[in-house]
């Protein structure tokens, strides 16, 4: 593994239980409290967070190995990359991973492929991604 970014951390799973505990405590202070109801609320919110985080991890993760570069759910063989320096990003260039634009909080890294097309890779730390690409792209 030459470079890796996770699309999300798993700490948002704590939001549901924290909200449920706060709600239960507020109910205790103001009147009768239902522990069963707040347990169900906490579980439902945690389940929603699991789905959300899992999708973020699948669609926002980056992995660069000696053979492949994976951006979200899209894999690009490293052998297809011709250049990654001094490559301009034309308007309408395809964004790797299937989005309309690079994900929020990331920087676009234009890549020229061997067929001459330019695609947009992306990373939170573009310098680290470029350093990884320097190790595997031999052109």
Secondary structure, DSSP 8 states (H G I E B T S, - for coil): --EEE-S--SGGGHHHHHHHHHHHHHHHHHS---HHHHHHHHHHHHHHHHHHHHHHHHHH-EEE-SSEEEETTEEEEGGGEEE-SS----TT-EETTS-SS--TT-EEEEEEETTS-EEEEEESSHHHHHHHHHHH---
